[in-house]
Amino acid sequence: VSVLYWKGLCATLCEKHHLCASNKEATQASHASTMPREEVYLYKYDLTDGMARSMGPRMLGMELEGVWHTSVVAFDHEYLFDGGVGIEAEDSPGHTEFGPVDHVISMGFTTKTKAEFEAWNAE
């Protein structure tokens, strides 16, 4: 799955839940008012540690970039699904049990506060 696919999917989720604004919209909003702006990132971890790339063609007959676990980083915390407990917040982004981050993708900016973001996560 390409990075463009993930950016599109995340942009759709952000727009649907009114969590993120495009860079242009966030810039316009910040000039129009004193709304908070926080950049939101998608972190991608390859759960196979590179094995999918080398073994995919032999095992599946197709190229694989990786088998991904993703998380959202905002407000200096990393939000991720972990073992069926729901959304967990890590206070040290990029330091999870999934190993090193393979890709960091900016999804834009949110005008929500940390409290609003965490309340939405708790729903």
C-alpha positions in Angstrom: 0.0 0.0 0.0 1.5 3.3 -1.0 2.2 6.3 1.1 -0.3 8.3 -1.0 -3.0 5.8 -0.1 -2.3 6.3 3.6 -2.3 10.1 3.3 -5.6 9.9 1.5 -7.1 7.6 4.1 -5.9 9.7 7.0 -7.1 12.9 5.3 -10.5 11.4 4.9 -10.7 10.3 8.6 -9.5 13.7 9.8 -12.0 15.5 7.6 -14.9 13.2 8.6 -14.2 13.7 12.3 -13.1 17.4 11.9 -9.8 16.6 13.6 -7.4 18.0 11.0 -7.3 20.8 8.5 -5.1 21.1 5.5 -2.0 23.2 5.8 -3.8 25.9 3.8 -6.9 25.8 5.9 -4.9 25.8 9.1 -2.8 28.8 8.0 -6.0 30.7 7.0 -7.6 29.8 10.4 -4.6 30.9 12.3 -4.5 34.2 10.6 -8.3 34.7 11.1 -8.3 33.9 14.8 -6.1 32.6 17.7 -7.2 29.0 17.3 -4.7 26.5 18.4 -2.7 24.7 15.7 -1.0 21.4 16.3 0.6 19.4 13.5 -0.6 15.8 13.3 1.5 12.9 12.1 1.0 9.4 11.0 3.7 7.0 12.2 4.1 3.7 10.2 5.9 0.7 11.7 6.8 -2.4 9.6 5.8 -5.3 11.9 8.0 -7.7 9.8 11.1 -5.6 10.3 11.8 -5.7 6.5 11.0 -9.4 6.0 7.8 -8.7 4.0 9.9 -6.8 1.4 12.3 -9.7 0.9 9.9 -12.6 1.4 6.8 -11.2 -0.2 7.7 -12.1 -3.8 8.6 -15.7 -2.9 5.8 -16.4 -0.5 2.9 -14.4 -2.1 4.2 -13.8 -5.6 3.9 -10.1 -5.2 5.9 -7.2 -3.9 5.2 -5.9 -0.4 6.7 -2.8 1.2 5.8 -4.0 4.7 3.0 -5.1 7.0 2.1 -1.9 8.8 1.0 -0.9 12.3 0.1 2.8 12.4 -0.3 5.4 15.0 -1.2 9.1 15.2 1.2 11.6 16.9 -0.1 14.9 18.2 0.4 17.0 21.3 3.8 15.3 22.0 2.0 11.9 22.4 1.6 8.9 20.2 -1.9 7.4 20.1 -2.2 3.8 19.0 -4.3 0.7 19.2 -2.6 -1.8 21.5 -3.7 -5.4 22.2 -7.5 -4.7 22.3 -7.3 -2.2 25.1 -8.5 0.6 22.9 -6.4 3.7 22.1 -3.3 4.1 24.3 -1.3 7.3 24.6 2.5 7.0 24.7 4.3 10.0 26.0 7.5 9.2 24.0 6.5 9.2 20.3 8.6 6.7 18.2 9.5 4.5 21.2 6.9 1.8 21.2 7.2 -2.0 21.2 6.8 -2.0 17.4 10.5 -1.0 16.9 11.8 2.0 14.9 9.4 4.2 12.9 9.6 3.4 9.2 7.7 6.4 7.9 6.5 9.7 9.4 3.8 11.4 7.3 2.4 14.8 8.1 -1.4 14.7 8.0 -1.9 18.5 8.4 -2.9 20.5 11.4 -5.7 20.2 13.9 -7.4 23.2 15.5 -8.6 21.0 18.4 -7.1 21.3 21.8 -5.4 18.3 23.5 -8.4 18.0 25.8 -10.8 17.9 22.8 -8.6 15.4 21.0 -8.4 13.1 24.1 -12.1 13.3 24.7 -12.8 12.2 21.1 -10.3 9.3 21.6 -12.2 8.2 24.7 -15.5 7.9 22.8 
